[in-house]
Amino acid sequence: MSSEIQQSPKRVTTRTIQEMKEAGHPIACLTAYDFLTARLLDEAGVDLLLVGDSVSNVFQGNPTTLPVTLDEMIYHTKAVSRVVKRAMVITDLPFMSYQVTTEEAFRSAGRVMKETLAHGVKVEGGRRAAKVVEKISGEGIPIIGHIGLMPQSILKFGGYRPRGTTDDEADELLQDAAALQEAGAFAIVLEKIPATLGKRITDSVDIPTIGIGAGPHCSGQILVTHDMLGLFEDFRPRFVRRYASLADDMDRAFRQYIHDVKMGTFPNESESY
């Protein structure tokens, strides 16, 4: 593979994502919640940007993704969508915006599409979410499924242990993936499952899989941007590779600024009018 990966300047769509899977071209995905980060990621050539409900953790400081609201997701998606020119922008439907009825789920997805210029939505759940996926996709809205570890259900499972580690759990996830594909999902996020199972699921469906802690055999990979930049330090899952240590860099910059102000060395003559 060339040391420089050429990115198409054309907008990434569901068709692009499918063609990448079929051609064996890995799909690079990251999260974004603000204008500046989204612009940098888009210019760098990321294929898909997820405005994730992880904003609840890394932006709002909540211990889980449960508190974030649909209005808040729409707010952050607006900031991302208005600057992105190439990447596909997908928004997480947050907890309690799609679980009650399929009609409410479609209404939530419709608000996202109408108010934010996003290109699709994502929901958690396999077979139990199939009717929601069928309704939303059937009305023309691209939708991604999400199985394995599901942060919106973390209180039910009592922790962040890997999923699909037993034969029964693995079989259930294979059935979930098949149900999501049948319902019309154009891709599936696989979170924190054994790499061997990630490969089995990827091989068993025709649509792309996006892994996060699901091994190297998925059609693409996603990380929370704050994690891979070393900004969010509350926990560090094994599947997160840190490409920078921005928390340390920011700490040094802040301390130097405070020192300069206290010592009267900022601003100097060249920084004054």
C-alpha positions as CSV (number, residue, x, y, z in Angstrom):
1,M,0.0,0.0,0.0
2,S,1.3,3.5,-0.8
3,S,2.7,5.5,2.1
4,E,0.3,8.3,1.1
5,I,-3.4,7.3,0.9
6,Q,-5.2,9.3,-1.6
7,Q,-8.7,10.5,-0.5
8,S,-11.5,11.1,-3.0
9,P,-12.7,14.7,-2.8
10,K,-16.2,13.5,-3.4
11,R,-18.8,13.4,-0.6
12,V,-18.8,10.0,1.2
13,T,-22.2,8.3,1.0
14,T,-23.8,5.0,1.9
15,R,-22.8,3.8,-1.6
16,T,-19.2,4.9,-1.0
17,I,-19.1,3.0,2.3
18,Q,-20.5,-0.2,0.7
19,E,-18.0,0.1,-2.2
20,M,-15.1,0.5,0.2
21,K,-16.1,-2.8,2.0
22,E,-16.5,-4.6,-1.3
23,A,-13.1,-3.4,-2.5
24,G,-11.4,-4.2,0.8
25,H,-10.6,-0.5,1.5
26,P,-10.7,0.1,5.3
27,I,-13.1,2.8,6.5
28,A,-11.6,5.3,8.9
29,C,-14.1,6.8,11.4
30,L,-13.8,9.1,14.4
31,T,-16.1,11.1,16.6
32,A,-16.7,14.9,16.5
33,Y,-18.8,17.2,18.5
34,D,-17.7,20.7,17.5
35,F,-16.8,22.9,14.5
36,L,-13.0,23.1,14.8
37,T,-12.5,19.3,15.4
38,A,-14.8,18.4,12.6
39,R,-13.0,20.7,10.2
40,L,-9.6,19.2,11.0
41,L,-10.9,15.6,10.8
42,D,-12.6,16.3,7.5
43,E,-9.5,17.9,6.0
44,A,-7.4,15.0,7.2
45,G,-9.5,12.6,5.1
46,V,-11.7,10.8,7.7
47,D,-14.4,8.8,5.9
48,L,-17.2,8.9,8.5
49,L,-17.7,11.3,11.4
50,L,-20.0,10.1,14.3
51,V,-21.5,12.7,16.5
52,G,-21.6,10.2,19.3
53,D,-23.6,10.2,22.5
54,S,-20.1,9.8,24.0
55,V,-20.4,13.6,24.1
56,S,-22.1,12.9,27.4
57,N,-18.8,11.6,28.8
58,V,-16.1,13.6,27.1
59,F,-17.8,16.9,26.7
60,Q,-20.5,17.0,29.5
61,G,-18.6,15.0,32.1
62,N,-21.3,12.5,32.8
63,P,-20.4,8.9,34.0
64,T,-22.6,7.3,31.2
65,T,-24.1,8.3,27.9
66,L,-27.7,8.2,29.4
67,P,-28.2,11.8,30.3
68,V,-27.6,13.4,26.9
69,T,-30.7,14.6,25.2
70,L,-31.9,14.7,21.6
71,D,-31.8,18.5,21.6
72,E,-28.2,18.4,22.7
73,M,-27.3,15.8,20.0
74,I,-28.9,18.1,17.4
75,Y,-27.0,21.1,18.8
76,H,-23.6,19.3,18.4
77,T,-24.5,17.8,15.0
78,K,-25.3,21.3,13.6
79,A,-21.8,22.5,14.6
80,V,-20.2,19.5,12.8
81,S,-22.4,19.3,9.7
82,R,-22.0,23.0,8.8
83,V,-18.3,22.6,8.2
84,V,-17.8,19.1,6.8
85,K,-17.4,18.9,3.1
86,R,-16.4,15.3,2.4
87,A,-17.0,12.9,5.3
88,M,-20.3,11.3,6.0
89,V,-21.9,12.6,9.2
90,I,-23.9,10.2,11.4
91,T,-25.6,11.1,14.6
92,D,-26.3,8.8,17.6
93,L,-30.0,8.8,18.6
94,P,-29.7,9.1,22.4
95,F,-31.3,7.0,25.1
96,M,-35.1,7.3,25.2
97,S,-35.3,8.9,21.8
98,Y,-36.1,5.7,19.9
99,Q,-36.9,2.9,22.4
100,V,-40.6,3.7,23.2
101,T,-42.3,3.4,19.8
102,T,-41.1,3.1,16.2
103,E,-43.1,6.3,15.4
104,E,-41.2,8.2,18.0
105,A,-37.9,6.7,16.7
106,F,-38.7,7.9,13.2
107,R,-39.7,11.3,14.5
108,S,-36.4,11.6,16.4
109,A,-34.5,10.6,13.3
110,G,-36.5,13.0,11.2
111,R,-35.7,15.9,13.5
112,V,-32.0,15.1,13.2
113,M,-32.1,15.0,9.4
114,K,-34.2,18.1,9.1
115,E,-32.5,20.3,11.6
116,T,-28.8,19.3,11.3
117,L,-28.0,18.3,7.7
118,A,-26.6,15.1,9.0
119,H,-26.4,12.1,6.6
120,G,-27.9,9.4,8.8
121,V,-28.4,8.2,12.4
122,K,-27.2,5.3,14.6
123,V,-29.1,3.2,17.1
124,E,-28.0,0.6,19.6
125,G,-29.5,-2.9,19.6
126,G,-29.7,-5.9,17.4
127,R,-33.0,-7.9,17.0
128,R,-34.8,-5.7,19.5
129,A,-34.0,-2.6,17.4
130,A,-34.8,-4.2,14.1
131,K,-38.3,-2.7,13.8
132,V,-36.9,0.7,14.5
133,V,-34.2,0.2,11.9
134,E,-36.8,-1.0,9.4
135,K,-39.0,2.0,10.0
136,I,-36.3,4.6,9.7
137,S,-34.5,3.1,6.8
138,G,-37.8,2.4,5.1
139,E,-38.6,6.1,5.2
140,G,-35.3,6.9,3.4
141,I,-33.0,7.7,6.3
142,P,-29.6,5.9,6.4
143,I,-29.1,4.1,9.6
144,I,-26.3,2.3,11.3
145,G,-26.8,-0.5,13.9
146,H,-24.7,-1.1,17.0
147,I,-24.2,-4.4,18.8
148,G,-21.8,-5.9,21.3
149,L,-21.0,-3.6,24.2
150,M,-23.8,-1.0,24.1
151,P,-23.1,2.0,26.4
152,Q,-26.8,2.9,26.7
153,S,-27.4,-0.5,28.3
154,I,-24.3,-0.4,30.5
155,L,-26.3,-0.3,33.8
156,K,-28.1,-3.5,32.8
157,F,-24.8,-5.4,32.2
158,G,-23.1,-3.9,35.2
159,G,-19.8,-3.0,33.5
160,Y,-17.7,-2.8,30.4
161,R,-16.6,-6.4,30.0
162,P,-16.3,-7.7,26.5
163,R,-19.4,-9.2,24.9
164,G,-19.7,-12.3,22.8
165,T,-17.1,-14.2,24.8
166,T,-19.3,-17.3,25.1
167,D,-20.8,-19.5,22.3
168,D,-24.3,-18.4,23.2
169,E,-23.5,-14.7,23.2
170,A,-21.6,-15.1,20.0
171,D,-24.6,-16.8,18.3
172,E,-26.9,-14.0,19.6
173,L,-24.6,-11.3,18.1
174,L,-24.5,-13.2,14.7
175,Q,-28.3,-13.2,14.7
176,D,-28.4,-9.6,15.7
177,A,-26.1,-8.6,12.8
178,A,-28.3,-10.6,10.3
179,A,-31.4,-9.0,11.7
180,L,-30.0,-5.4,11.3
181,Q,-28.9,-6.1,7.7
182,E,-32.4,-7.5,6.9
183,A,-34.0,-4.5,8.5
184,G,-32.1,-2.1,6.2
185,A,-29.0,-0.9,8.2
186,F,-26.3,0.2,5.9
187,A,-23.5,-0.6,8.4
188,I,-23.1,-2.1,11.9
189,V,-20.8,-0.9,14.7
190,L,-19.2,-3.9,16.6
191,E,-18.0,-2.8,20.1
192,K,-15.7,-4.7,22.4
193,I,-16.1,-8.3,21.1
194,P,-13.4,-10.9,20.4
195,A,-11.5,-10.3,17.2
196,T,-12.4,-13.8,16.0
197,L,-16.1,-12.9,16.4
198,G,-15.6,-9.6,14.7
199,K,-14.3,-11.5,11.7
200,R,-17.2,-14.0,11.8
201,I,-19.8,-11.2,11.8
202,T,-18.0,-9.3,9.1
203,D,-17.8,-12.3,6.9
204,S,-21.5,-13.2,7.6
205,V,-23.0,-9.9,6.4
206,D,-22.9,-8.0,3.1
207,I,-22.9,-4.6,4.7
208,P,-19.8,-3.0,6.3
209,T,-18.9,-3.5,9.9
210,I,-17.2,-0.7,11.9
211,G,-15.1,-2.0,14.8
212,I,-14.3,-0.4,18.2
213,G,-12.4,-3.0,20.1
214,A,-13.6,-5.7,17.7
215,G,-10.3,-6.7,16.1
216,P,-8.6,-5.9,12.7
217,H,-10.9,-7.8,10.4
218,C,-13.9,-5.4,10.4
219,S,-14.6,-3.3,7.3
220,G,-13.5,-0.1,9.3
221,Q,-12.5,1.2,12.6
222,I,-13.8,4.0,14.9
223,L,-12.4,5.6,18.1
224,V,-13.6,8.4,20.3
225,T,-11.4,11.3,19.2
226,H,-10.8,12.5,22.7
227,D,-9.4,9.1,23.6
228,M,-7.0,8.7,20.7
229,L,-5.7,12.3,21.2
230,G,-5.0,11.6,24.9
231,L,-7.5,14.3,26.0
232,F,-9.8,12.1,28.0
233,E,-7.9,10.3,30.8
234,D,-10.6,9.0,33.1
235,F,-10.1,5.5,31.7
236,R,-8.1,3.9,28.9
237,P,-9.6,0.8,27.2
238,R,-7.1,-1.6,25.7
239,F,-8.4,-1.1,22.2
240,V,-7.6,2.7,22.3
241,R,-4.3,3.6,20.6
242,R,-3.2,7.0,21.7
243,Y,-1.8,9.1,18.8
244,A,-1.0,12.2,20.9
245,S,-0.9,13.3,24.6
246,L,-2.8,16.5,24.3
247,A,-3.8,16.6,27.9
248,D,-0.1,16.9,28.9
249,D,0.5,19.6,26.2
250,M,-2.5,21.6,27.3
251,D,-1.5,21.4,31.0
252,R,2.0,22.7,30.1
253,A,0.6,25.5,28.0
254,F,-1.9,26.6,30.7
255,R,0.7,26.6,33.4
256,Q,3.1,28.6,31.3
257,Y,0.4,31.2,30.5
258,I,-0.5,31.5,34.2
259,H,3.1,31.9,35.1
260,D,3.7,34.5,32.5
261,V,0.7,36.5,33.6
262,K,1.6,36.3,37.3
263,M,5.2,37.3,36.5
264,G,4.1,40.2,34.3
265,T,5.9,38.9,31.2
266,F,2.6,38.6,29.2
267,P,1.8,40.7,27.3
268,N,5.1,42.1,26.3
269,E,5.7,45.2,24.1
270,S,5.3,43.4,20.8
271,E,2.0,42.0,22.0
272,S,0.6,45.4,22.9
273,Y,-0.9,48.2,20.9
